[in-house]
Amino acid sequence: MLDGPTIREVCLQAAAFLERSGATEPARHAEWLVCHALAWDRSRLFLDWGRPFPQPLREGLRAMVERRAQGEPVQY
C-alpha cells in the first residue's frame, strides 16, 4: 500500500507550482515551506527526503504554497 507522495516529491511539486506562478526562488521557497509545515530544519528535510509526507499536514502546506504563489512573502 502506498503512503502518498514522499517529502521530496512534495517539495518538487510545490517548487513547480511556484515556478509556474512566477515566484522568485521557487525551489528554495518550497523547501522552506515544507520545513515549516513539518517543523523541521533543512538538514532533517534532506535526511528524511524519501519518507512519505504526512497526510494531516498536506492541506496546511497547500495553503502556504498558494499564498506564496499569490505573491505573499515567504516569511509570512
Number of C-alpha atoms within 10 A of each C-alpha: 3 5 10 13 16 16 22 19 16 21 25 16 15 25 22 16 19 24 16 11 15 13 20 14 11 23 19 12 21 26 22 19 22 28 19 14 17 17 11 12 13 13 10 12 20 13 9 13 16 13 16 16 21 14 10 8 12 15 11 13 20 16 11 21 22 16 15 23 22 13 13 13 12 15 8 7
